[in-house]
Amino acid sequence: MTNCTFTRAWIGHCGKPDCTEHAAIKCCSCGNPATHECGETYGFVCGAPLCEECGHQIAEDGTNGGRSVHCRRDQQKHLPWYMRDEGIQSPSTSVQPLTDGGEA
């Protein structure tokens, strides 16, 4: 018997033993098995099923766009608003931790 590892948005892991509710859920973006629900909010929680490779599509203005659109993370075209002033050049660029001197 295994516990379900599917993560519900803003709730947490399902944890039910031998869960059939989440076993067959597919990612709304690519069709792979979903591992979690999208936790983006825009008046309500998105909740779309996603795999680890996909996420909520970022709008041109850096927000989640107020809509339920998803894509593979490596196909993301825009940076989130909170990363734009960090000097990051593309969505696939990783954020570097700050050193003790306050420089990246």
N, C-alpha and C positions, 0 to 999 in steps of 0.2 A: 504494500500500500504506500503510495507516494502522495505528498501534499501538493496541491496546486500552487505554482509559483507565479501565475498571472497576476499582474498588479492593476488594481482598479484605480482610476484617477481620483486623487484627493482622498482615497480611502485606505489603500495599502494592499498587501498580498491577500489573495483569496484564502489560501491555506486549507481549503476543504480536502479531505482525503479522497483520492480517486475522482476528482471533479470532472464531470462530463460537460458542464456548462461552458468552460473555456477551452477544452481540449481541441475543438475543431475550428476555432475562430481564426480567420485569416487577416493579415494586414490589409487595410483598405488601400494602401498605396502600391504594394508590389505583389501581394498574394501569398507571401511566406507566412508561416505560423506566427500569429500575434503573441507578444509577450506582455503587453500592457495597453492601457487606454491613454489617449492623448490628454494631458493635463492642462493644456492651454485654456485660457478663459477669455470670453468676450461677451459678457452678460450672463453666461452660463458656462459650464465645463464642456469642452469639446467632446471628450469621451470616445473618439474614434479608435478602433483597434489598430495597433501599430506593432511592427517588429523592432528589433534593436537597430536596424539599418535605416529606418524611416522616421520622419518627424513632421511637425506642423510647418507648413510652408510660410516663410517670412515674406511679408509684403515689402514693396519698394521703400516705404517709409520706416522700415525696421520693426514694425509691429506684427502681430499675428494676423493682421488684416481683417479681423472681425468676421472670419468665414472659416468653414471647415474644408481646407485644402491641404493636402499632404504630399510629400515627396521623399525620395531617398536623400539622406543627409549629404551624400557626395554630389547631389544635383541641386543643392540649395543655391539660389542666385543672389540672395541679399543677406547682409549681416543683421542681427538683432540690434535695436537702437542702443542697448547698453554696451555693446562691443565697438561701436563706431569711433569713439574717442580714444580707444586703446591702441590705435596704430595698426590694427589688424587689416590685412590687405584683402583677404577672401574668406568665405565661410569655412573653408577647409583648413585654414591656418589655425593652429592650436594657440591658446592663450598661455603665455609664459608666466610663471609665478614671479612675484617681486623678490628681489634679493634684500638683504639687510639695509643696503644703501638706498632703497626705494626706486631702483631702476630695474627694468625688465632685462 
